[in-house]
Amino acid sequence: MRIRIVLLLTVLLVPEFVRPMTAVPVTASPDAVQANALWEPPTDLRNRDLFYGPWGARLQPDPNAVYTFVRRKQKGTNPGIVVRDPQGREWHVKQTRTNGIHPEGPVEVVVSRVLSAVGYHQPPVYYVPSFTLSDGKRTHIEPGGRFRLHDPSFKDVGNWSWDDPTVKGSRPYNGLLVILLTFASWDLKESNNYIYQVQHNGRVESWYVVRDLGAALGSEGTLRATKNDFGKFEQQGFIRGVGNGYVEFDYGGKRQDLYRRRITIDDVRWAMGLLSGLDARQWRDAFRAGGYPPDLSERFIQKIKASIYEGQELAANPLAASRAKW
């Protein structure tokens, strides 16, 4: 029987089942140079704001403003537009579908908030449930969604490959793959990976960013993957066991090769150390930032914490996990 089933039964008996772990090291030596492009140590993790994110309240879009239509979104499979606010700032909006369901916007904001909190670079994103749009013909209410700010100090200069030696094989790289899997993120295509030239700490830095993170919090799979679907997310597995020194995951999304004989127990320990450093308030704030109601937020959070606990148990007792392998 899968170890995840046993662990999920365990967490039902323990109210606060995610144990604090050893603090994440300040550096990721010997791959610190690689890591800096993708990740920076979150030395103030418990003080990080997961509602407004690292960009704060000052950059958030005004839900009461009138936005001016600029153009339709040119890429992607979901509806979206580019708009300009009264301050002259340009926003890329990934909207709801016509049936009123938000398939990606809330998920993207939640996952982005968590990634940025634990040290991964992210662009400014916010969630707005609806907004007023002027398109030159009329002014009307539009369905909202994820608002991503196009900031001149945050310049998109192209895409990066999962095989890019700048970051590939570093602890933050492997840890990112584990964290994304904790959210059942399955759309690991390289068109979602961006390199930004950013004015940061008084200098220009190259940031490796994974964005468009809405394909998560559902079920993975190449044919029947879902997004923002708690019923499917609750059933989604996480860790199968350990084989030949590598962790084997219950993953059926794109780029399955990224998880085959690549992730070690130490990688899982490192990633779970980051996630377990977030407290209950921060987890709730992340989902609140995505517009989730409290009851649904708690259900998602409990499932995520169960996966974190599963990873912690693997790190604490790898021999048992190896024996439990299919």
PAZAPA-4460 file (N, C-alpha, C; in steps of 0.05 Angstrom, whole numbers, plus 32768, in hexadecimal, padded with zeros to 4 digits):
% residues 326
    n_x    n_y    n_z   ca_x   ca_y   ca_z    c_x    c_y    c_z   seq   type   mol
   8011   7FE8   8000   8000   8000   8000   8011   8019   8000     1      M     A
   8009   802D   7FF2   8019   8045   7FF1   801D   8051   800D     2      R     A
   8036   805C   8010   803B   8068   802A   802A   8081   802E     3      I     A
   8020   808E   8019   8011   80A6   801D   7FF6   80A0   802B     4      R     A
   7FEB   8088   8026   7FD2   8081   8033   7FD6   807E   8051     5      I     A
   7FEC   8072   8059   7FF2   806F   8076   7FF6   808A   8082     6      V     A
   8004   809B   8074   800A   80B5   807F   7FF1   80C6   8082     7      L     A
   7FE0   80C4   806E   7FC7   80D4   8070   7FB6   80CB   8087     8      L     A
   7FB6   80B1   808D   7FA8   80A8   80A5   7FB5   80B3   80BE     9      L     A
   7FCF   80B5   80BD   7FDE   80BF   80D5   7FD6   80DC   80DA    10      T     A
   7FD5   80ED   80C5   7FD1   8109   80CA   7FB5   810E   80D5    11      V     A
   7FA2   80FD   80D0   7F87   8101   80DB   7F87   8100   80F9    12      L     A
   7F9B   80F3   8105   7F9D   80F0   8122   7FAE   8105   812F    13      L     A
   7FBB   8115   811F   7FCE   8129   812A   7FC6   8145   811F    14      V     A
   7FBB   8157   8131   7FB1   8170   8127   7FC6   8181   8119    15      P     A
   7FDD   8185   8124   7FF2   8195   8118   8008   8181   810E    16      E     A
   8004   8176   80F6   8014   8160   80EE   802D   8167   80DE    17      F     A
   8030   8180   80D6   8048   8188   80C8   805C   8191   80DD    18      V     A
   8071   8182   80E0   8085   8188   80F4   8098   819E   80EB    19      R     A
   80A0   81B0   80FD   80B5   81C3   80F6   80CE   81B3   80EF    20      P     A
   80DC   81BB   80DA   80F5   81AD   80D3   810D   81C0   80D7    21      M     A
   8124   81B5   80D5   813C   81C4   80D7   813C   81DC   80C4    22      T     A
   8145   81F3   80CD   8144   820B   80BC   8153   8206   80A2    23      A     A
   8148   8212   808D   8154   8210   8072   816F   821E   8073    24      V     A
   8184   8212   8068   819E   821F   8068   819E   8239   805A    25      P     A
   81AE   824C   8063   81AF   8266   8057   81BA   8266   803B    26      V     A
   81CB   8252   8035   81D5   824F   801A   81D0   8233   8010    27      T     A
   81D2   822F   7FF7   81CE   8214   7FEB   81E8   820A   7FDF    28      A     A
   81FE   820F   7FED   8218   8206   7FE3   8218   81E8   7FDF    29      S     A
   8226   81DD   7FC9   8238   81EC   7FB8   822B   81F8   7F9F    30      P     A
   8211   81F8   7F9E   8204   8202   7F86   81F7   821D   7F8B    31      D     A
   8203   822D   7F9C   81F6   8247   7FA3   81F5   8259   7F8B    32      A     A
   8208   8259   7F7A   8207   826A   7F62   81F0   8262   7F50    33      V     A
   81EC   8248   7F4C   81D5   823F   7F3D   81BB   8247   7F4B    34      Q     A
   81BB   8244   7F65   81A2   8248   7F74   8198   8265   7F72    35      A     A
   81AB   8278   7F72   81A3   8294   7F74   8192   829D   7F5C    36      N     A
   8195   8290   7F45   8185   8297   7F2E   8168   828F   7F32    37      A     A
   8164   827A   7F42   8149   826E   7F45   813E   8274   7F60    38      L     A
   814F   8277   7F74   8146   8277   7F90   8159   8287   7FA2    39      W     A
   814D   8294   7FB6   815D   82A1   7FCB   8154   8298   7FE6    40      E     A
   8166   8293   7FF9   815F   8289   8014   814B   829B   8022    41      P     A
   8134   8290   802A   811F   82A0   8038   8126   82A3   8056    42      P     A
   8139   82B5   805C   8142   82B7   8078   812D   82C2   808B    43      T     A
   8118   82CF   8080   8103   82DA   8090   80E8   82CC   808A    44      D     A
   80E9   82B1   8087   80D2   82A3   807D   80B9   82A8   808D    45      L     A
   80BA   82A7   80A8   80A2   82AA   80B8   8096   82C6   80B7    46      R     A
   80A5   82D9   80AD   809B   82F4   80AB   8091   82FB   808F    47      N     A
   8092   82E9   807D   808A   82EF   8062   806C   82F0   805E    48      R     A
   8063   8303   804E   8047   8309   804A   803D   82F8   8032    49      D     A
   802C   82E5   8037   8021   82D5   8022   8007   82DF   8017    50      L     A
   7FFC   82F4   8022   7FE4   8300   8016   7FEB   8313   7FFF    51      F     A
   7FFC   8327   8005   8004   8339   7FF0   801D   8330   7FE1    52      Y     A
   802C   831D   7FEC   8044   8313   7FDF   805B   8325   7FE2    53      G     A
   8072   831F   7FD6   808A   832F   7FDA   8088   834B   7FCE    54      P     A
   8075   834F   7FBD   8072   8369   7FB0   8061   837C   7FC0    55      W     A
   8053   8371   7FD4   8044   8382   7FE7   802A   838D   7FDC    56      G     A
   801C   839C   7FEE   8002   83A7   7FE8   8005   83BF   7FD4    57      A     A
   801C   83CB   7FD3   801F   83E4   7FC3   801C   83DE   7FA5    58      R     A
   8022   83C5   7F9C   8021   83BF   7F80   8006   83B2   7F78    59      L     A
   7FF5   83AB   7F8B   7FDD   839C   7F84   7FCB   83AC   7F72    60      Q     A
   7FBC   839F   7F60   7FA9   83AD   7F4F   7F91   83B6   7F5F    61      P     A
   7F87   83CD   7F58   7F70   83D9   7F66   7F56   83CC   7F5B    62      D     A
   7F47   83BD   7F6B   7F2F   83B0   7F61   7F19   83C3   7F5A    63      P     A
   7F1B   83DC   7F63   7F07   83F0   7F5D   7F0E   8403   7F46    64      N     A
   7F25   83FF   7F3A   7F2E   8411   7F25   7F21   8409   7F0A    65      A     A
   7F21   841B   7EF7   7F19   8415   7EDC   7F32   840F   7ECB    66      V     A
   7F33   83F8   7EC0   7F4A   83EF   7EB0   7F44   83F3   7E93    67      Y     A
   7F59   83FB   7E84   7F56   83FF   7E67   7F61   83E7   7E58    68      T     A
   7F51   83DE   7E45   7F59   83C7   7E34   7F71   83CF   7E23    69      F     A
   7F85   83BD   7E22   7F9C   83C1   7E11   7F9C   83AD   7DFA    70      V     A
   7F9A   8393   7E00   7F99   837F   7DEB   7F91   8364   7DF6    71      R     A
   7F8A   8352   7DE5   7F84   8337   7DED   7F9D   8327   7DF2    72      R     A
   7F9C   8314   7E04   7FB2   8302   7E09   7FB8   82F2   7DF0    73      K     A
   7FD2   82F0   7DE9   7FDA   82E3   7DD0   7FE1   82C6   7DD3    74      Q     A
   7FE9   82BE   7DEB   7FF3   82A3   7DEF   7FE1   8294   7E04    75      K     A
   7FE3   827A   7E05   7FD6   826A   7E19   7FBB   8261   7E11    76      G     A
   7FAF   824F   7E22   7F96   8243   7E1C   7F7E   8250   7E2B    77      T     A
   7F84   8261   7E3E   7F6F   826D   7E4E   7F6A   828A   7E46    78      N     A
   7F52   8294   7E49   7F4C   82AF   7E41   7F5C   82C3   7E52    79      P     A
   7F64   82D9   7E46   7F72   82ED   7E55   7F76   8306   7E45    80      G     A
   7F7A   831C   7E52   7F7E   8335   7E45   7F94   8345   7E53    81      I     A
   7F9F   8359   7E45   7FB2   836C   7E51   7FA3   8386   7E55    82      V     A
   7FA5   8391   7E6D   7F97   83AA   7E74   7FAB   83BE   7E80    83      V     A
   7FA2   83D7   7E81   7FB3   83EC   7E8E   7FA2   83F9   7EA3    84      R     A
   7FAE   83FD   7EBB   7F9F   840A   7ED1   7FA3   8428   7ED0    85      D     A
   7F94   8438   7EE0   7F96   8455   7EE0   7FB2   8460   7EE5    86      P     A
   7FC4   844F   7EF2   7FDF   8458   7EF7   7FF2   8453   7EDF    87      Q     A
   7FE7   8447   7ECA   7FF7   8442   7EB2   8005   8427   7EB3    88      G     A
   7FFF   8417   7EC7   800C   83FC   7ECA   7FFD   83E8   7EB8    89      R     A
   800C   83D6   7EAC   8001   83C2   7E9A   7FFE   83A8   7EAA    90      E     A
   7FE7   839B   7EA7   7FE1   8382   7EB5   7FD9   836D   7EA1    91      W     A
   7FE4   8355   7EA4   7FDC   833E   7E94   7FC8   832E   7EA5    92      H     A
   7FAF   832C   7E9B   7F99   8320   7EAB   7F92   8305   7E9F    93      V     A
   7F94   82F0   7EB0   7F8A   82D6   7EA8   7F6E   82D3   7EB5    94      K     A
   7F5A   82D3   7EA4   7F3F   82D6   7EAE   7F31   82BB   7EB4    95      Q     A
   7F19   82BE   7EBE   7F07   82A7   7EC3   7EFD   829D   7EA8    96      T     A
   7EF1   8285   7EA9   7EE4   827B   7E91   7EC7   8285   7E91    97      R     A
   7EB9   8280   7E7C   7E9E   828B   7E79   7E8A   827F   7E8D    98      T     A
   7E91   8267   7E98   7E7E   825C   7EAB   7E83   8266   7EC7    99      N     A
   7E95   827A   7ECA   7E9A   8286   7EE4   7EAE   8277   7EF5   100      G     A
   7EB9   8260   7EEC   7ECC   8251   7EFB   7EE8   825D   7EF7   101      I     A
   7EF7   825F   7F0C   7F13   8269   7F0B   7F25   8251   7F0A   102      H     A
   7F2D   8247   7EF3   7F3C   822F   7EF1   7F5A   8232   7EF9   103      P     A
   7F65   824A   7EF5   7F81   824D   7EF9   7F8A   8265   7F0A   104      E     A
   7F7C   827B   7F07   7F85   8294   7F14   7F8A   8291   7F31   105      G     A
   7F77   8287   7F41   7F7B   8284   7F5E   7F92   8271   7F64   106      P     A
   7F94   825B   7F55   7FAA   8247   7F5A   7FC5   8255   7F55   107      V     A
   7FC7   8263   7F3F   7FE1   8270   7F39   7FEA   8283   7F4F   108      E     A
   7FD7   8292   7F5A   7FDE   82A5   7F6F   7FE7   8296   7F88   109      V     A
   7FD9   8281   7F8F   7FE0   8272   7FA7   7FFC   8266   7FA4   110      V     A
   8001   8258   7F8F   801B   824B   7F8B   8031   825F   7F89   111      V     A
   802C   8275   7F7B   8040   828A   7F79   8047   8296   7F95   112      S     A
   8032   829A   7FA5   8037   82A5   7FC0   8049   8292   7FD1   113      R     A
   8044   8278   7FCF   8054   8265   7FDE   8070   8264   7FD4   114      V     A
   8073   8263   7FB9   808E   8262   7FAE   809F   827A   7FB5   115      L     A
   8093   8292   7FB3   80A2   82AA   7FBA   80A9   82AB   7FD7   116      S     A
   8097   82A1   7FE8   809C   82A1   8005   80B4   8290   800C   117      A     A
   80B7   8279   7FFF   80CD   8267   8006   80E6   826C   7FF6   118      V     A
   80E6   8282   7FE6   80FF   828B   7FDA   8101   828A   7FBC   119      G     A
   80EC   8280   7FAE   80EE   827F   7F91   80E4   8299   7F85   120      Y     A
   80F2   82A1   7F6F   80EB   82BA   7F62   80D0   82B8   7F54   121      H     A
   80C0   82CD   7F57   80A5   82CE   7F4B   809F   82EB   7F42   122      Q     A
   808F   82EE   7F2C   8086   8309   7F24   806F   8311   7F36   123      P     A
   8068   832B   7F35   8052   8335   7F45   8037   832B   7F3A   124      P     A
   8029   831B   7F4A   800E   8311   7F42   7FFA   8316   7F59   125      V     A
   7FE2   831B   7F51   7FCC   8320   7F64   7FB3   8314   7F59   126      Y     A
   7F9F   8310   7F6B   7F85   8306   7F62   7F70   831C   7F66   127      Y     A
   7F60   8320   7F51   7F4A   8334   7F52   7F31   8325   7F48   128      V     A
   7F1C   8324   7F58   7F04   8314   7F50   7EF5   831F   7F38   129      P     A
   7EF5   833A   7F35   7EE8   8347   7F1E   7EF3   8363   7F1C   130      S     A
   7EF0   836F   7F04   7EFB   838A   7F01   7EEB   8399   7EEB   131      F     A
   7EED   83B3   7EEB   7EE0   83C4   7ED7   7EF2   83CA   7EC0   132      T     A
   7EE9   83C5   7EA8   7EF9   83C8   7E90   7EEC   83DC   7E7D   133      L     A
   7EFD   83EE   7E72   7EF4   8400   7E5C   7F03   83F7   7E43   134      S     A
   7EF3   83F0   7E2E   7F00   83E6   7E16   7EFD   83F9   7DFE   135      D     A
   7EF6   8411   7E04   7EF3   8425   7DEE   7ED7   8428   7DE4   136      G     A
   7EC7   8413   7DE9   7EAB   8414   7DE1   7E98   8416   7DF9   137      K     A
   7E9F   8409   7E0E   7E8F   8409   7E26   7EA0   8403   7E3F   138      R     A
   7E94   8409   7E56   7EA1   8402   7E6F   7E90   83ED   7E7D   139      T     A
   7E9B   83D7   7E84   7E8B   83C1   7E8F   7E9C   83B0   7EA2   140      H     A
   7E8E   839E   7EB1   7E9B   838C   7EC4   7EA5   8373   7EB5   141      I     A
   7EBE   836C   7EBA   7ECA   8354   7EAF   7ED0   8340   7EC5   142      E     A
   7ECF   8326   7EBE   7ED8   8312   7ED2   7EF6   8316   7ED7   143      P     A
   7EFE   8314   7EF0   7F1A   8319   7EF7   7F2A   8300   7EF5   144      G     A
   7F3E   82FE   7F06   7F50   82E7   7F06   7F6C   82F0   7F0F   145      G     A
   7F80   82E4   7F04   7F9B   82EA   7F0B   7FA5   8303   7EFC   146      R     A
   7FAE   8317   7F0B   7FBA   832F   7F00   7FD9   832D   7F03   147      F     A
   7FE7   832D   7EED   8005   832D   7EEF   800F   8348   7EE4   148      R     A
   801F   8356   7EF5   8029   8370   7EEE   8040   836E   7EDA   149      L     A
   803F   837E   7EC5   8055   8382   7EB2   8065   839A   7EBC   150      H     A
   807B   8395   7ECA   808A   83AA   7ED7   80A4   83AE   7EC7   151      D     A
   80AB   83C7   7EC0   80C3   83CD   7EB1   80DD   83C3   7EBF   152      P     A
   80DC   83C1   7EDA   80F4   83B8   7EE8   80F6   839A   7EE9   153      S     A
   80E3   838C   7EDC   80E1   836F   7EDD   80DE   8366   7EC0   154      F     A
   80F4   8365   7EB1   80F4   8361   7E94   80F6   8344   7E8C   155      K     A
   80E2   833B   7E7D   80E2   831F   7E72   80F6   831E   7E5B   156      D     A
   810A   830D   7E5C   811E   830B   7E47   811F   82F0   7E39   157      V     A
   810B   82DF   7E3F   810A   82C5   7E32   8104   82AE   7E44   158      G     A
   8104   8296   7E3A   80FE   827E   7E49   8117   826E   7E51   159      N     A
   8115   825E   7E66   812A   824C   7E6D   8120   822F   7E6D   160      W     A
   8133   821D   7E67   812C   8201   7E65   8131   81F3   7E80   161      S     A
   8121   81DE   7E85   8125   81CE   7E9D   8140   81C0   7E9C   162      W     A
   814D   81C0   7E85   8167   81B4   7E83   817E   81C9   7E83   163      D     A
   8177   81E2   7E89   818B   81F7   7E8A   819F   81F2   7EA0   164      D     A
   81B9   81F0   7E99   81CD   81EA   7EAE   81D1   8200   7EC2   165      P     A
   81C6   8217   7EBD   81C8   822D   7ED1   81BA   8225   7EEB   166      T     A
   81A4   8216   7EE9   8195   820E   7F01   8192   81F0   7F05   167      V     A
   8193   81E1   7EEF   818D   81C4   7EF0   81A0   81B6   7F04   168      K     A
   8194   81A5   7F15   81A3   8195   7F27   81A9   81A2   7F42   169      G     A
   81A3   81BC   7F44   81A8   81C9   7F5E   8192   81C1   7F72   170      S     A
   8198   81C4   7F8B   8184   81BD   7F9F   816A   81CD   7F9C   171      R     A
   816C   81E8   7F98   8153   81F7   7F93   8143   81EE   7F7B   172      P     A
   8151   81E5   7F66   8144   81DB   7F4E   8134   81C1   7F55   173      Y     A
   8142   81AE   7F62   8134   8195   7F69   811E   819B   7F7E   174      N     A
   8124   81AD   7F90   8110   81B4   7FA4   80F7   81C0   7F98   175      G     A
   80FB   81D1   7F83   80E4   81DD   7F76   80D2   81C8   7F69   176      L     A
   80DE   81B3   7F5D   80CF   819E   7F51   80BE   818F   7F67   177      L     A
   80CA   818C   7F7E   80BB   817E   7F94   80A4   8190   7F9D   178      V     A
   80A9   81AA   7FA1   8095   81BC   7FAA   807E   81BE   7F97   179      I     A
   8084   81C0   7F7D   806F   81C1   7F69   805E   81A8   7F6A   180      L     A
   806A   8191   7F6F   805B   8178   7F70   8049   8178   7F89   181      L     A
   8051   8185   7F9E   8041   8187   7FB6   8026   8194   7FB0   182      T     A
   8026   81A6   7F9C   800D   81B3   7F93   8001   81A5   7F7B   183      F     A
   800B   818D   7F74   8002   817F   7F5D   8003   8190   7F44   184      A     A
   8019   819E   7F41   801E   81AF   7F29   8028   819D   7F13   185      S     A
   801A   819E   7EFC   8020   818A   7EE7   8029   8196   7ECC   186      W     A
   8026   81B0   7EC8   802B   81BC   7EAE   8048   81C7   7EAC   187      D     A
   805B   81B5   7EAE   8077   81BD   7EB0   8083   81C1   7E94   188      L     A
   8077   81D2   7E84   8082   81D8   7E6A   8094   81F0   7E6B   189      K     A
   80A8   81F0   7E59   80BC   8205   7E5B   80B2   8220   7E52   190      E     A
   809C   8222   7E45   8090   823C   7E3E   8086   824A   7E57   191      S     A
   8084   823C   7E6E   807D   8249   7E87   8095   8252   7E97   192      N     A
   80AD   824D   7E8D   80C6   8254   7E9B   80D2   826D   7E8E   193      N     A
   80D5   8282   7E9E   80DE   829C   7E94   80F7   82A5   7EA2   194      Y     A
   8108   82B2   7E92   811F   82C0   7E9D   8119   82DE   7E9E   195      I     A
   811C   82EA   7EB5   8118   8307   7EB8   8132   8315   7EBF   196      Y     A
   8136   832C   7EB4   814A   833E   7EBD   813D   8351   7ED1   197      Q     A
   8146   8351   7EEA   8138   835F   7EFF   814B   8372   7F0D   198      V     A
   8142   838A   7F12   8150   839D   7F22   814B   8396   7F3F   199      Q     A
   815F   838C   7F4D   815C   8380   7F67   8175   8385   7F78   200      H     A
   8171   8390   7F90   8187   8395   7FA3   819D   83A7   7F96   201      N     A
   8193   83BA   7F86   81A6   83CD   7F7A   81B5   83C3   7F62   202      G     A
   81AE   83AC   7F57   81BB   83A2   7F3F   81A7   8392   7F2E   203      R     A
   81B0   838C   7F16   819E   837C   7F04   81A5   835F   7F07   204      V     A
   8191   834E   7F0C   8195   8332   7F10   8184   8322   7EFC   205      E     A
   818D   830A   7EF6   817E   82F8   7EE5   816F   82E5   7EF7   206      S     A
   8154   82E5   7EF5   8144   82D3   7F05   8137   82BE   7EF3   207      W     A
   8139   82A5   7EFC   812C   828F   7EEF   8111   828A   7EFD   208      Y     A
   80FC   828D   7EEE   80E1   828D   7EFA   80CF   8279   7EED   209      V     A
   80C0   826A   7EFD   80AA   8259   7EF2   8090   8268   7EF8   210      V     A
   8082   826F   7EE3   8069   827E   7EE7   8052   826F   7ED9   211      R     A
   803B   827C   7ED7   8023   826E   7ECC   801E   8254   7EDA   212      D     A
   801B   8256   7EF4   801B   823E   7F06   7FFF   8234   7F0C   213      L     A
   7FEB   823B   7EFB   7FD0   8234   7F01   7FC8   8217   7EFD   214      G     A
   7FD9   8207   7EEF   7FD3   81EB   7EEB   7FDC   81DB   7F03   215      A     A
   7FCD   81DD   7F19   7FD4   81D0   7F32   7FBB   81CE   7F44   216      A     A
   7FBF   81C2   7F5B   7FA9   81BF   7F6F   7F92   81AF   7F63   217      L     A
   7F99   819B   7F53   7F85   8188   7F48   7F92   816D   7F45   218      G     A
   7F8F   8161   7F2E   7F9C   8147   7F2A   7FAF   8149   7F12   219      S     A
   7FC4   8139   7F13   7FD8   8139   7EFE   7FD1   8123   7EE9   220      E     A
   7FDC   8125   7ED2   7FD8   8112   7EBE   7FD9   811E   7EA2   221      G     A
   7FE1   810F   7E8F   7FE4   811A   7E74   7FC9   811D   7E65   222      T     A
   7FB4   810F   7E6D   7F9B   8110   7E5F   7F84   811C   7E70   223      L     A
   7F84   8117   7E8A   7F6D   8120   7E9A   7F76   8131   7EB2   224      R     A
   7F8A   8141   7EAE   7F94   8153   7EC3   7F7F   8168   7EC9   225      A     A
   7F7D   8171   7EE2   7F6A   8185   7EEA   7F78   819B   7EF9   226      T     A
   7F6A   81B2   7EFC   7F75   81C9   7F0A   7F60   81D2   7F1F   227      K     A
   7F6A   81DB   7F36   7F58   81E7   7F49   7F40   81D5   7F4F   228      N     A
   7F46   81BC   7F55   7F31   81A8   7F59   7F38   8198   7F72   229      D     A
   7F2B   81A0   7F89   7F33   8194   7FA2   7F2E   8176   7FA3   230      F     A
   7F17   816D   7F97   7F11   8151   7F97   7F27   8140   7F8B   231      G     A
   7F31   8149   7F74   7F47   813B   7F66   7F62   813F   7F75   232      K     A
   7F66   8157   7F80   7F7E   815D   7F8E   7F81   814B   7FA7   233      F     A
   7F6B   8147   7FB5   7F6B   8136   7FCD   7F73   8119   7FC6   234      E     A
   7F6C   8110   7FAE   7F72   80F5   7FA6   7F8E   80F2   7F9A   235      Q     A
   7F9B   8108   7F93   7FB5   8108   7F86   7FCA   80FE   7F99   236      Q     A
   7FDB   80EB   7F90   7FF1   80E1   7FA1   8008   80F4   7FA0   237      G     A
   801C   80EE   7FB0   8034   80FF   7FB1   804D   80ED   7FAE   238      F     A
   8055   80DE   7FC3   806D   80CE   7FC2   8065   80B0   7FC1   239      I     A
   8072   80A2   7FAF   806D   8085   7FAE   8081   8075   7FBF   240      R     A
   8099   807E   7FC0   80AE   8070   7FCF   80C9   8079   7FC6   241      G     A
   80DD   8068   7FCC   80F9   806E   7FC5   8104   8056   7FB6   242      V     A
   8111   805B   7FA0   811E   8045   7F91   8139   804E   7F86   243      G     A
   814D   803D   7F8C   8168   8043   7F82   8173   805E   7F8B   244      N     A
   816B   8066   7FA3   8174   807F   7FAF   8165   8098   7FA6   245      G     A
   8151   8095   7F95   8141   80AC   7F8C   8124   80A9   7F94   246      Y     A
   8117   80C0   7F99   80FB   80C0   7FA1   80EA   80BC   7F88   247      V     A
   80D6   80AB   7F8A   80C3   80A6   7F75   80A9   80B3   7F7C   248      E     A
   809F   80C3   7F69   8087   80D3   7F6E   806F   80C9   7F5E   249      F     A
   8057   80D0   7F68   803F   80CA   7F5A   8038   80E1   7F48   250      D     A
   8046   80E2   7F31   8044   80F9   7F1F   803F   80EF   7F03   251      Y     A
   802A   80FA   7EF6   8023   80F3   7EDB   8021   810A   7EC8   252      G     A
   802D   8121   7ECF   802A   8139   7EBF   8040   813B   7EAA   253      G     A
   8044   8153   7E9F   8058   8158   7E8B   8074   8156   7E96   254      K     A
   8087   814F   7E86   80A3   814C   7E8D   80A7   8139   7EA4   255      R     A
   809C   8121   7EA1   80A0   810D   7EB6   80BD   8106   7EBA   256      Q     A
   80CE   810A   7EA5   80EA   8105   7EA8   80F8   8115   7EBD   257      D     A
   80EC   812C   7EC4   80F8   813D   7ED9   80F7   8130   7EF4   258      L     A
   80E6   811C   7EF8   80E3   810F   7F12   80EE   80F3   7F12   259      Y     A
   80F9   80E9   7EFC   8104   80CE   7EFB   8121   80CE   7F03   260      R     A
   8127   80C2   7F1A   8143   80BF   7F24   8151   80DA   7F24   261      R     A
   8143   80EE   7F2F   814F   8108   7F31   814D   8114   7F4D   262      R     A
   8138   810D   7F5B   8133   8119   7F75   813B   8107   7F8B   263      I     A
   814C   8111   7F9D   8156   8101   7FB4   8145   8106   7FCD   264      T     A
   814A   80F6   7FE1   813C   80FA   7FFB   8145   8115   8007   265      I     A
   815E   811D   8003   8167   8137   800D   8159   814E   7FFF   266      D     A
   8153   814A   7FE5   8144   815F   7FD7   8128   8162   7FE4   267      D     A
   811B   814C   7FEA   8101   814C   7FF6   8102   8159   8012   268      V     A
   8117   8151   8021   811A   815D   803C   811D   817B   803A   269      R     A
   812D   8184   8027   8132   81A1   8024   8118   81B0   801D   270      W     A
   8109   81A5   800A   80F0   81B2   8001   80DB   81B2   8017   271      A     A
   80D9   819C   8026   80C5   819B   803B   80CD   81AD   8052   272      M     A
   80E7   81B1   8055   80F1   81C4   8069   80E8   81E1   8063   273      G     A
   80E7   81E7   804A   80DD   8202   8042   80BF   8204   8047   274      L     A
   80B0   81F1   803D   8093   81F3   803F   8089   81F2   805C   275      L     A
   8096   81E1   806C   808E   81DF   8088   8095   81F7   8099   276      S     A
   80A5   8209   808D   80AB   8222   809B   8095   8237   809A   277      G     A
   8081   8232   8089   806A   8244   8088   8056   823D   809E   278      L     A
   804B   8251   80AC   8038   824C   80C1   801B   824C   80B6   279      D     A
   8008   8246   80C7   7FEC   8243   80BF   7FE1   825D   80B3   280      A     A
   7FE9   8274   80BF   7FDF   828E   80B5   7FE9   8293   8099   281      R     A
   8002   828C   8093   800E   8291   8079   8000   827F   8064   282      Q     A
   7FFB   8266   806A   7FEC   8255   8057   7FD1   8260   8051   283      W     A
   7FC3   8269   8066   7FA8   8274   8061   7FA9   828E   8051   284      R     A
   7FBE   829E   8056   7FC1   82B7   8047   7FC6   82B1   8029   285      D     A
   7FD5   829C   8023   7FDB   8296   8008   7FC1   828F   7FF9   286      A     A
   7FB0   827F   8005   7F97   8278   7FF8   7F83   8290   7FF8   287      F     A
   7F84   82A0   800D   7F74   82B8   800D   7F7C   82CB   7FF6   288      R     A
   7F96   82CC   7FF0   7FA0   82DC   7FDA   7F95   82D3   7FC0   289      A     A
   7F8F   82B9   7FBD   7F83   82AD   7FA5   7F65   82AE   7FA4   290      G     A
   7F59   82BA   7FB9   7F3C   82BD   7FB9   7F2C   82A5   7FC2   291      G     A
   7F39   8292   7FCF   7F2C   827A   7FD8   7F1C   827F   7FF2   292      Y     A
   7F04   8274   7FF5   7EF5   8276   800E   7F03   8266   8023   293      P     A
   7F00   826D   803D   7F0F   8260   8052   7F0B   8242   8054   294      P     A
   7EF2   8238   8050   7EEE   821B   8052   7EFD   820B   803D   295      D     A
   7EFC   8215   8024   7F0B   8207   800F   7F29   820A   8013   296      L     A
   7F32   8221   801C   7F4E   8225   8022   7F58   8210   8035   297      S     A
   7F4A   820C   804A   7F52   81F9   805F   7F55   81DC   8054   298      E     A
   7F43   81D5   8042   7F44   81BA   8036   7F5D   81B7   8025   299      R     A
   7F63   81CB   8015   7F7B   81CA   8005   7F94   81C9   8017   300      F     A
   7F94   81DA   802B   7FAB   81DC   803D   7FB1   81C2   804B   301      I     A
   7F9C   81B5   8055   7F9F   819B   8062   7FAB   8186   8050   302      Q     A
   7FA3   8186   8037   7FAE   8173   8024   7FCC   8179   801F   303      K     A
   7FD2   8192   801C   7FEE   819A   8017   7FFF   8192   802F   304      I     A
   7FF5   8197   8047   8004   8191   805F   8008   8172   8062   305      K     A
   7FF4   8163   8059   7FF7   8146   8059   800E   813E   8047   306      A     A
   8011   814B   8031   8027   8144   801F   8042   814D   802B   307      S     A
   8042   8164   8038   805A   816D   8046   8062   8158   805B   308      I     A
   804F   814F   806A   8054   813B   807F   805F   8122   8073   309      Y     A
   8054   811A   805C   805D   8102   804E   807A   8105   8046   310      E     A
   8082   811D   803C   809D   8122   8035   80AF   8121   804D   311      G     A
   80A6   812C   8064   80B5   812C   807C   80BA   8110   8086   312      Q     A
   80A6   80FF   8085   80A9   80E3   808E   80BC   80D4   807C   313      E     A
   80BC   80DA   8062   80CF   80CE   8050   80EB   80D5   8058   314      L     A
   80F0   80EF   805E   810A   80F9   8065   8113   80ED   807F   315      A     A
   8100   80E9   8092   8107   80DF   80AC   810C   80C1   80AC   316      A     A
   80FF   80B2   809A   8101   8095   809A   8102   808A   807D   317      N     A
   8118   8090   806F   8119   8088   8052   8119   806A   804E   318      P     A
   8123   805B   8061   8124   803E   805E   8108   8032   805D   319      L     A
   80F6   803C   806E   80DA   8033   806E   80CD   803A   8053   320      A     A
   80D3   8052   8049   80C7   805A   8030   80D1   8049   8019   321      A     A
   80EB   8041   801B   80F6   8030   8006   80E8   8015   8006   322      S     A
   80E3   800A   801E   80D5   7FF0   8020   80B8   7FF2   8017   323      R     A
   80AC   800B   801A   8090   800E   8012   808C   8012   7FF4   324      A     A
   80A2   8014   7FE6   80A1   8019   7FC9   8090   8003   7FBC   325      K     A
   8083   800B   7FA6   8072   7FF8   7F97   8084   7FE2   7F8C   326      W     A
***
